[in-house]
Amino acid sequence: MKRKVIDELINWKIQDSGKPILLTGAKGVGKTYLAYDFAKAFFERICYINFEREPKASGIFASQDMEIIKAQLMDHFHLEQEVIDDKARVLILDEISCNSEVLYRIKKMDLASIFRFIIIISSNPLSPEDTVNMQRLTIYPLEFDEFLRATSNEWYIESIITHFNMDSKIPEIVHKELLALHELYLKIGGMPGAVNEYLNLNSTVNVSEQHSFLIGSYHDYIHRDNSDSDALKMNQVFDSLIFQLMKENKKFQYKLIRKGTTHSMYKDAIGKLCDHNYIIKCNRISNEQLLNPLTSFQSEEWQSIEANTNFKLYLPDTGMLHTRLVEEQGASLILNQKKALLENYVACSLQSKNYLFAFWESESMAKVDFLFLKENELYPVEIFEGENTRSKSISILKQKSDFPYAIKISAKNFEFANQIKYVPYYAVFCL
């Protein structure tokens, strides 16, 4: 299952800066699989420790004497010599947040004589101080083009990219095939475990079980890593997302958790869920902030959950949302639920590209689902269920802000007209 981010791992190895690389991301996104897949291709020996499953391994790093730690590492992995070829070994330290002392030792030590390349993995957030002198790479679920590659449909990818760049219609038969594949992707999502389950059985019959297991594991890890009070609030927010997104107005409402709840009661819980990549947060951008979106998106006030109380929350994977919707509504999803899936899908894609993004609405009820920054330009995005893309929202937004062109995502084929780029669902990865 080839991931696009493997190119960044390859660049890290080629640059050979001597800095460890840190892989972060929510549970289930495939961090360990990616690290191992990369290591198998480029190193003769993989030395691996998982501090969650092997808590006693932390004892290797207990000493404050670097030479003792080196000796214990060599003994643990049965290494016979210290001076090595750079390509011979890689050290993978998985779930390092389970022992902060290990991370502290790694930062202070020089292990280059036995491990030139070190990959560190953490599902929990680490402080900026902990990650000094590390290259950081956040892993997200598979995007649709990666899903095509995983399902042996990679030949579609070049065609999609070409027609996206040229704004030319793709042959109708191919368009319909891709819409069908995209509908399948919305059900399966991009979590590697769910994709593998589909590939193994050539069926979606057990995919929902994978999603339910993953959602359950999120609840378990939230309880494990937080106080009872914080864990209760985090799980309440997480469980409320399905009901938030089933509404026509998908802005987060505290009353859907329970009556009497307030922002001050739950802002810390939402912040922790964001830090763990268990949810995706999309703030509202005001008309004043539209005047200088680059500054607005990067300001501390914008990032602050306490300051910005008008937002939407999405699940980290569209397949997980599909399973929850079916559990609540049955297999026949109505319009609001389909729109929720599509919004969640686009939010996941924008996040995976590390774009800064928001949503906008006016007093006259004009709404734009997303606005994202790319190369310091602002692009508005509207999402439609089906082929009907009529809307006045972009015209109203244009009175408030300049942008190169607007993007309308729907079941329509590629087209560009009146400064609007029409993008079919399956080409969102091209944005």
N, C-alpha and C positions, 0 to 999 in steps of 0.2 A: 504494500500500500504506500506508494510514493507520495510524500508530502512536499509542498513547495518550499517550506522552511528548511528543508535539508540543504538547499543551496546556501543558506546563511551559515549553517554548520560547516559546510565545505569551505566557505570564505574564511571562517574563523580559523580553521586548520591551516589554510594556505598562508594567512597573515602571520600565524605563529607568534602572537604577541606575548605569549607566556602567561596570559590571563585565563583563569577558568571561565567557562561559559555557564550561565545559569538559565535553566529551562523552567519557566513557571507556567501556570495555567490551572484551570479547574481539574478536579478528579475526572478521569475518563477521557480526556482529550488526546491521550496517546503520547505523553511525554517520554515515558520509559521505552515504549516501542520505538519511537523516533530515535532516541539516543542509541539504543541497541542496534537498530537497522543501520545507522550511520557508522557506528563503531565496527560492526562486522565487515563493512565495505572497505574501511581504511586502516584497520589496526590488526596486528597478529594476535594480540592478547587483550582480552577485556577483563578488567578487575572491577567487580561490582559489589557494592554494599547497599542494602536497603535498611535504613535505621528504624523504619516503622516495623518491619518484620524481624529484624535482627537487633534488638535494643542492646544486647551485650557487645555488639561490635563497636559501640561508642567507647568502650574501654581501651581500644587501640589508640585513641587520641587523648587519653586521660593525663598522660605525663606532660609536663611543661618543658621537657628536654626534647628538642627536635630530633636528635640522633636516636633516642629511644623510640620515638614514634615511627621514624623511618624503619628501624629494625623490626618493629612489630608489624608494620605494613608488609614488609618483605616476607616475614614469617607467615603472616595470615594468608598471603597469596602464593606462598611457596616460590618466591622469586630468588634466583640463585645469584644474580649479579646486580650491582647498582647502576653502573654506567651502561646505558642502552641506546639503541637506535631510536630516534624520535618517533618512528612509525611503529615501533614494536608494541607499545602499551598505551592504554587509556584507562584512567580511573573514573568510574561513574559512582557518585555518591547520591543515592536516591532518598527523597523525603528527609532532607537534612534538617528541616525545621523541627524535627522530633528531638533534636539535641543541639541547642544553640552553642554549647561549648565546642562542638566539633567545627562548626562554622568559624568560630573565633580562632581556633587553632589553625585551620586551613589558611585564613587570611594572614596569619603571622608567620607561617612556615614557607620554606622554599623546598618544594618537593621535586624540582625539575630534574634532579639527578636520578630519580626513579620513575617519575610520571611527568612528562613534559606537557601532556594534555589531560585536563580534568574537566569532566562534565558534572555539574551539580544540578539536582532536580528538587523542586519544592512545590507542593500544591498549596501551601500556606504562604501568605505574604511575608516578605522579609523587609526589614527597615533599610532605608538608603545607606545607613552606616554599615550594615551587614554586607552590602553588595558593592562596596567600594573596590575598585580594581577588578571587577568582573564584567564580562560582556553579558547583556541580558537579552533573552529571547522568550517572548510570551507565545504559547501554543494555544491555538483555538481549534474547534471542530473543523472537519473537512468542508471546504467550500464546494460549490456545485461542480466546478471543473475538476477538482480532486476526486469527487464522487464519480464523475465520468471515467476518469483514469482507473479508479479502483474497480469499476464494473466493466472494464474492457471496452469502453465506448470513447476512448481518448481521441479517435479520429474526428469527432465532432468539434473538439476544442478549437482547432485552428480555423475552422469554418466560422464558428461563432465570433472569434476575435476579428477575423477579416470583415465580416458583415457589420459588426459593431463599429469598426473604424471607418468603414466606407458609407455607413448609413444606408446600405442596400438590402433589399428584402432577400431573405434566405429562401430557397425553394420550399414551397408550401408543404410538401411531403416531409421534408426534413424538419420544418418548423413544428409540425404536429408530433413528430417523433420526439423532439426535444421537450415539448410541453408535457408529453406523457412521462418522460424520464424525470422531468422536474417535479411533477406531481408525486412520483415515487420517492424522490429525494425529500420532499416535505414530510412524508410519512416516516422515513428512515432517519433523516437528519445526518449530521456529520460526525457523531461520536464513533470512533473506530470499532468499539465493541458491537454496536448495532449494525454497522456496515458489514463487519465480518459475519455476523449471524445471518444476514441476508445472503451473503455470498456463499456461505456454507450450505444453506438449504435451498438457495434460489427461490426464496419465499419470504414474505414479511410476517409469517405466522408467529414467530417468536421475538420479533423486533420490539414489540411493546413491553415484553418481559425485561429486556435489556434496559429499556428506558426506566421502567418502574424500579428495577434494582439500583440503577444509578441515582434516581431521585431519593430512594431510601438511604443510600450510602451518604448522600449530602446531609440528610437529617442526622445520621449517626455521627458524621464528622463534626457537624455543628455542635452537637451535644458534647462530643469528646473535647473539643478545643475551646469551649467557652463556659462561662458560669451558667448555672441553671436559668437565671433571669434573662441573660443575654441570648442564650440558646432558644428559649421559649419565644422571644420576640423575633429573632431571626427566622425561625421556622414558621411563625405566623405570617410574616411578610412573604416568605417564599411560597407558602401554600396559597396565599391570596392572589398570586399573580394570574392564575387561570381565570379568576373571576374579574380581575381588573381588565384583562385583555378581551374578555367576552362582551364587554360593554361597547356601545357605539362610540362613546367618548372614552378613550383608553388612558386618560391621565390617571395617575395613582390617587386613590381615595382611601383615606385611613378608615373611614366608616365601614369599609368592606372587611376589615380585620375584625372589628367588633365596635359596638357603640361606645362613644366617649373617648376613643383614642385620639391622640394629637401627634403632630409632627415631632415635638420635643421628646415624646415618649419613644419614638421609633427611629429617629434620625441616625443614632449610633448603630442600630441593628442593620439599617440599610447600607450604611457606610462599610460595615464589616462584610456584608454579602457582596458588595462591589469589589472590595479588596481581595476576596477569595475567588473572584470571577464566577460566582454562583448566579449572578444577575447582571444585566446590562442596563445602565442608566442613561436616559436621554432627556436632557434638560430642555425647557422652553426658552427660546431666545426672544427678547422683547424688541420692539421697534427701535428703541434707543441703542440697544446692543447691535442691531443690524447695521448701524452706521459705521461700525468698525468691528466686524466679526472676528478678525484675527486676534485682536487684543481681547475681545470679550471671551472667546473660547479658551484663552490661555491664562486668564486672570484667576487669582486665588478665590475670588468671590464666586466665579463661575463654577469652579471645581468643588466648592464647599457645599455639602449637602444641607448644612444649617442655613446658608444664605439663599440657596435656590430651592424653593419648596414646591415648585411647579414642574413636574417631571412625569415621564413614563418609565416603567420597568419591564424588561423582557427577560425571558429565559435564555440561558447560554447556548441552547441548541433547539432548532425548530422541531426536530423529531420528538424531543421530550415534550414540547408543547402539544404536538399532535396527539400523542398518547394521552395526555391529561384532558384534552378537549373531548376525545372519544369516550374517555371514562365518564365525563360529566354529561355529554350531549348525545352519545351514540355515534355511529359511523357516518350518518348524514349531517354534515356540518352546514349551518346556515351562513348567511352573508357575513355577519359580524365575526364569526369564528374563522371563516376563510380569510377575511381581511387581517385578522390577528396573526394568522400563520404567515401571511405575506409580509406584514410589518416586521414580525420577529425575524424572518428570514433575511430581510434587508438590513436590519440592525446588526445581526450576526456578521453579515458580509462587510459592513462598514467598519465594525470593530476589528475584524481580522486584518483589515488593511491599515489599522491604526489611524484612521481618519478621525478628526474632531467633528462631531455632528450634534444636531439639535432638532427640535421641531418648532413650528411657528403657527400662531393663529391670531386673527384680528378680531376686533369688536364686532364686525359684521359677519362673524362665523366662517370667514374664509380660513381654511386649514391647509397646511403643507406638512406632509408626514415627516420629512427629514430635510435638513440643509446640511451639507457637509463641505469641509474645506479640503481642497486639493490644489497644491502648488499655489497657495495664497489666494485662490479664487473660490467664491462661494457658489455652490450648485444646489438648487432646490429639487426635491424629489417628491413626486406624487405616485401613489400606488393604487391600482384599480383592480377589482375582481372582474375578470372577463376582458372584453375588447372595448367597452364604452369608456372613453377617456375624457369625456366632457367635464370641464370644471372652469370656474372663474378665479380660483384661488391664486394661480400663477400670475394672472393679470393684476390682481390686487396687490400681491407681493411686489411686483415690478415697480409699483408706485413708491415703495418703501426702500428698495435696495436694487443695486445693479448686479447682474450676473451674466456670464458668457451665454448660457442657455439653460433652459429647464429640462428636467428629465421626467418622463412619464413611463412608469413600469406597469406593464399589463400583459395580456395574452396576445396583443397585436404584434405583427411582424415589425422588423426594423423600418424606421423612417425618420426623416428630419424635415420639419416644416415649421415656419413661423417661430424660429428660435426655440423649438421644442424637439428634443431628441427622444424618440419613442424606442423603448428598450424592452424586449420580451423578458419574462421572468428568468429564463435560463441564462441570460447574459449579464446578470448583475455583477458577477465576478470580474467583469471588464471595466467597471466604473473606476 
